[in-house]
Amino acid sequence: MQVITTDALELMVQFNATIKILIEEIKNLQALVAEMKAATSRKKALFSPKEAAVYLNVSEATLARGRSEGVIGDRTPTPEYIKIGDSVKYPEEDLIRWYKEEAPRFGGRGGIFAREDTA
């Protein structure tokens, strides 16, 4: 039978405590990684007016008129946009929402969504 000395017992207790701390730190890091992945997936893609026009299959002039008048065509609300300094940017999620909700009233079709419409 082995005899465990007080020093060995104390080392085992410290080792177990260290392992518990490390396990807790690993759990914290896993939670942080999950948060970072979620934040990355929420990141908005921002499109220039030219890119947005291609995306929606409308002209840049149509989007510019929409920004100045607030509507496109016959009272169709313009896609949401943001100003960053002097730059105009269209968040992708707003372009998608506009296309699905407003483009049919405007008569817009095609662009990046053409493949979805025929599927």
C-alpha positions as CSV (number, residue, x, y, z in Angstrom):
1,M,0.0,0.0,0.0
2,Q,1.3,3.4,-1.0
3,V,1.5,6.1,1.6
4,I,0.6,9.6,0.4
5,T,2.6,12.3,2.1
6,T,1.2,15.6,3.1
7,D,3.3,17.3,0.4
8,A,2.0,15.0,-2.3
9,L,-1.6,15.4,-1.1
10,E,-1.2,19.2,-1.2
11,L,0.2,19.0,-4.7
12,M,-2.8,16.9,-5.8
13,V,-5.2,19.5,-4.3
14,Q,-3.4,22.3,-6.1
15,F,-3.4,20.3,-9.3
16,N,-7.2,19.7,-9.1
17,A,-7.8,23.4,-8.4
18,T,-5.7,24.4,-11.4
19,I,-7.6,21.9,-13.6
20,K,-10.9,23.4,-12.5
21,I,-9.7,26.9,-13.3
22,L,-8.4,25.8,-16.7
23,I,-11.7,24.1,-17.5
24,E,-13.6,27.3,-16.5
25,E,-11.2,29.4,-18.7
26,I,-11.8,27.1,-21.7
27,K,-15.6,27.5,-21.2
28,N,-15.1,31.3,-21.1
29,L,-13.1,31.2,-24.3
30,Q,-15.7,29.0,-26.0
31,A,-18.4,31.5,-25.1
32,L,-16.2,34.4,-26.4
33,V,-15.6,32.5,-29.7
34,A,-19.4,32.0,-30.1
35,E,-20.1,35.7,-29.4
36,M,-17.4,36.7,-32.0
37,K,-19.0,34.3,-34.6
38,A,-22.4,35.8,-33.9
39,A,-21.1,39.3,-34.2
40,T,-19.4,38.5,-37.5
41,S,-22.5,37.0,-38.9
42,R,-24.4,40.2,-38.0
43,K,-21.9,42.3,-39.8
44,K,-23.6,44.3,-42.6
45,A,-22.3,44.4,-46.1
46,L,-22.4,48.0,-47.4
47,F,-22.8,48.7,-51.0
48,S,-21.9,51.9,-52.9
49,P,-24.7,53.4,-55.1
50,K,-23.1,51.8,-58.2
51,E,-23.0,48.4,-56.5
52,A,-26.6,48.8,-55.2
53,A,-27.8,49.7,-58.7
54,V,-26.2,46.5,-60.1
55,Y,-27.6,44.5,-57.2
56,L,-31.1,45.7,-57.8
57,N,-30.9,46.1,-61.6
58,V,-31.8,49.8,-61.5
59,S,-29.7,52.8,-62.6
60,E,-27.6,54.8,-60.3
61,A,-29.6,57.8,-61.4
62,T,-32.8,56.1,-60.2
63,L,-31.2,55.6,-56.8
64,A,-29.9,59.2,-56.7
65,R,-33.4,60.5,-57.5
66,G,-34.8,58.3,-54.8
67,R,-32.4,59.7,-52.3
68,S,-33.3,63.3,-53.2
69,E,-37.1,62.7,-53.6
70,G,-37.6,59.9,-51.1
71,V,-39.4,57.8,-53.7
72,I,-38.6,55.9,-56.9
73,G,-40.9,55.8,-59.8
74,D,-44.6,56.3,-58.9
75,R,-44.4,56.7,-55.0
76,T,-42.3,53.6,-54.3
77,P,-40.2,54.3,-51.2
78,T,-36.4,54.4,-51.9
79,P,-34.2,51.7,-50.4
80,E,-32.8,52.6,-47.0
81,Y,-29.3,54.1,-47.1
82,I,-26.8,55.6,-44.7
83,K,-24.3,58.4,-45.0
84,I,-20.7,57.9,-43.9
85,G,-19.1,61.3,-44.3
86,D,-19.8,62.2,-47.9
87,S,-20.3,58.6,-49.0
88,V,-23.7,57.0,-49.5
89,K,-23.9,53.3,-48.5
90,Y,-26.8,50.8,-48.8
91,P,-26.8,48.0,-46.3
92,E,-27.4,44.6,-48.0
93,E,-30.2,43.6,-45.7
94,D,-32.1,46.8,-46.6
95,L,-31.6,46.1,-50.3
96,I,-33.0,42.6,-49.9
97,R,-35.9,43.9,-47.9
98,W,-36.6,46.6,-50.5
99,Y,-36.4,44.2,-53.4
100,K,-38.8,41.8,-51.8
101,E,-41.3,44.4,-50.5
102,E,-41.1,47.4,-52.8
103,A,-39.5,46.3,-56.2
104,P,-42.7,44.6,-57.4
105,R,-44.6,48.0,-57.1
106,F,-41.8,49.7,-58.9
107,G,-41.5,47.1,-61.6
108,G,-37.9,46.4,-60.8
109,R,-36.7,42.9,-61.4
110,G,-33.5,41.0,-62.1
111,G,-30.2,42.0,-60.7
112,I,-28.8,39.6,-58.1
113,F,-32.3,38.2,-57.4
114,A,-33.0,37.1,-61.0
115,R,-31.9,33.5,-60.2
116,E,-34.2,33.3,-57.2
117,D,-37.2,34.5,-59.3
118,T,-36.8,31.7,-61.8
119,A,-36.1,29.0,-59.3
